[in-house]
Amino acid sequence: MSRPCPPEPVRNSLIDDAKARLQKYDVGTKYSHLSSNKYSILLPLLAKEGKLHLLFTLRSEKKDTLITPVVGFVDHDFQAQPNPDEVKKVFLVPLEYFLHPQNYHQNHLTQSGHHIIIHCFEYTNPEDGVTYHIKGITAKFAVFVALIILERKPTFEVEFNLNDLMSSSEEIFLKLRKQAASKL
């Protein structure tokens, strides 16, 4: 049984607040000169039941590239119709889950003298009972977007300096790019 969707002003307020917070961290084309192998990860947000959710698809991650997170907003009544040859499943995860997860662990690595945290989320979809694993760069970007929009501290350790999110995130994502390039 689905809950009634919140009134449009509530949805619009959630989205407008999120857009304003994200705008503070938009670097535009500042790093576009760094790599010829450029990809973007779309992080689609959807307002549902009075909360923001990230819309995910199961896919493979590319390595050794400059990946840019791009946040987009999806209409609340959006119905995904994925190509089954490209996308196995589409599912929603509440954005707050990436700050206060029920099932989470992290791995710690040191590469080239840099400490790296690999976030690993397990999310069980209440609609179908399927458990999804969200990890790697996708999880790192989801945590980053949640930190920006929700402006709350997570219940776990992050590499980001929460007092200077902009500078620390630029430094972290540039290190990730440099480490990927050094593996060639």
N, C-alpha and C positions, 0 to 999 in steps of 0.2 A: 504494500500500500504506500503510495507516494504522498508526501506531505504537500500542502499547498505551498506554492512558491511565494516568497515574500513580496510585498508590494514593490512596484517599480522604483519609487524613491529610495527604498532601502538598498536595492540592487545597485542603483546608480551611485549612491553614496559610497558603497563598498568599492566600486570600480573607480570612481573619481578619486577617493583617498589613495587607493593603490597606485593609480597613475601619477599622482602628485609626488608620492614617495619615490617611485621609480625614476621620475624625471630628474631628481637630485643626483642620481648615479649614472645617467646616460653619458657615455664617453664618445658617442657619435662615431666618427671615422678616425679617431685618435691613433688606433693601432692597425689600421688597414694596410699599412705599408710593410708589415712584419713578415708576411708569409704569402707565397703564391698558392699554397694549399689552404683555402679558407672554406669553412663551413659554418653554418649557424645551427643552433639548437633552438627550436621554437618551444617556449614554455607557455602553452595556452592556459589562461586562467578563466574560470567560469564561476559566476556567482550562483550558488545553489543552496537553498534552505538557510539563507542568511549568512553564509560563509563562503570564502573563496576556496576553490579547489583547483588543483593542477590536473590537466588532462594528459594522460600518458598513452603511449603506444609501445608495444614490445618491438624492439628493433635492434640492430647491431650498432656498436659505436666505432667510429673511425679513429685511428691513431695517427700521430705525427702530423698534426694539422693545427691551425689556429681555429679554435671553435669560439664563436660568439653567441652568448645567450641573447635571445630575442623574446621579449615578453609580449604576448598578444592577448586580447580579450575576446572571448567567444560568447555569443548570445546565449542567454540562459536556457533557451529551448532547443539548442543545437542537438542534432542527432547524428552521430558519426556514421559514415557509410564507407569504411575502409576497403581498399582493394585487398582481398585475402592473399594475393601473391606477394604483397609488400608488408602488410600489417596483420599480425596474428590476433591481436586483441587491443581494445581500447578500454581504458578504465580511469576513474577519477579518484584522486586522493586529496583530502582536505589539506590546505596549505599549512595549517597549524600542526599537522602531523610531522612536518619537517623540523619542528622545534620541540615538540613534545610527543615523541613516538611511543607506541606501546611495545614494539618489538624492534630493537635496534642494537647493533654492535658496530665497533669500528676497528680497523686495522691501522697500525702505525708502521710507516716505512721511513727510512732515511736514504735518500738518493742524492749523490753529489753534495753531501753535507746539509741537505735541506730536509726538515721534518715534514712528512706528508701524512695527513689523516685521510683514510678511505672510509667514507660513511656507507653503511650497509643497513638499509631499511627493509623490513618485511611488513607488508601491509595486506591485511585480509579484507577483501571487499565484502561489506555486509550484504550486498545485493545478491552475490552468487557464491560466497564462501571461498573463492579462489584467493590464494596467497601469492602476492607478487613481490619480487625482489628488486629493489631500486638501489643501485650502487654506482660507484665510479663517478665520472664527470657529471652524469645526469643527477645523481644525488647531491653532489657538491653545488651545482647550479640551483637545485631545488631549495637547499638550505640557504643559499645566498639570497634568493628571491624572498623567501620567508622572513629572513632577517630584515631585509629592506622594508617590506610591506607591513609586517606585523609589529616591527620595532620592539621585539621581546627577546630575552635571552633564551637560548636552548637549554635543555636538560642534560646536555652532553658537551664535551670539549669540541671546539672548532679552532681552525687555524686563524680565522679572521680576528682582527683587533676590533672588538665591538665599539670601542670609543673612537675609532678612525676607520670605519668600514670601507670607505672609498679607497684610501691609499693602500690599506692592507690587502684588499681584494685585487687591485691592479697588480701588486707585487706577487701575490700567490698565483694568479692566472698566467702572468708572464713567466714565472718559474716553471709552471707545468708545461708551457709551450717550449721552453728552453730544454727541459728534460726530455721531452718527446723528440725534439730535433737531435739531441745528442745520441739517441739510440740508433740513428740511421747508420 
